[in-house]
């Protein structure tokens, strides 16, 4: 039986997306920027969580791109992002990515 309730699932906490990447960021934090490999891995981990609430893979990908773009603008260095994980998890500009994607 299909659920006809139109409630939107609660958003995936950013901390749940960011913490699986900690070992990866620790290993590569000496680069001074976000490597292409780490960007791809972040998007993969993010998309695995975002697809649980997104209407499509494209929407999940757009959400993850939004989060990553804003995260990289705020902390261009992976090491800085690692040092501010708690701040990132509560950053409203990153949290707003879901609303921005859902409105499109």
N, C-alpha and C positions, 0 to 999 in steps of 0.2 A: 504494500500500500504506500503510495507516494504522499509525502508530507506536504500539505497545502499551506502550511504556515509560511508567511512571507518574511519572517524575521531574518535579518542578516546575521550570519555567524559572527561571533566576536573576533576582532582582529588577532592575528598571531603576534604575540609580543616580540618586539625587535630583539630583545635579549635572547629569545629562543632561536633567532636566526643568526645572531652574531657569535654566540658562544661556541658553536661547533667549528667556527673558523679560527678560534684562538690559536691552536697549534700551528696552523698554516701561517698565520700572521707572525707568530713568534719565530718561525724558521726563516721567514723572508723579510723580517722587519728592518734589516740593515740596508735595504735598497734605496730608501729615501723617496719612494713613490709607490703607487699601486701597480704591480706587475699585471700584465695581461692574463697570466695564468691565475693569479689570485682573484682578479675580477670575474673570470669565468667560473671559478669555483664558488665564489660568493653567490653569483646568480643561480647556480645549480642548487645550492643549499636553500637559498631563498625561495626559488620556484617550487621546490619540493614541499615547502610549508604553505606558500601562497596559493597553490592550486587547490588546497582544501577549502578555500573560501571564494576564490575567483570564479567568474562565470566561464572563463576559457583559459587556455594556455597563454594566449596572447595577452590577456589581462594580467595574468600572474607575471609574465615576462616584463610587461610595462611597469608593474609595481616594483619589481626587483631592480629594474633599470633606474627608476626614480630614486629609490632608496640608495643605491650604489652611487649614482651621480651626486646626490646631495651629501652623502658621506665623504666622497672623495673631494668635493669642493670645500667642505668644512675641515677635513683632515687630509691634505694631499699626501702626507706621509703615512704609510701603513702603521708605523710605530706609534705615531700620534693617535691614530684611531684606536689602537690597542690600549694605550694609556687612558683613553676616555670612553671605554666600553659602557660604563654605567651611564654616562651622559648621553651617549648615542641611543641607548635603549629608551630614554625618556625624552628625546629630542622631538618636539612637536612638528618641526618641518619634515622629519622623516616619517613620523606617524601620519601626517597629512597625505603622504603619497597614496595611501589606500583610497582616501576620499577623492583625490584628483583622478585616479584611474577609474574609479567606479562611476564618476560623472561623465566620462567620455562615451 
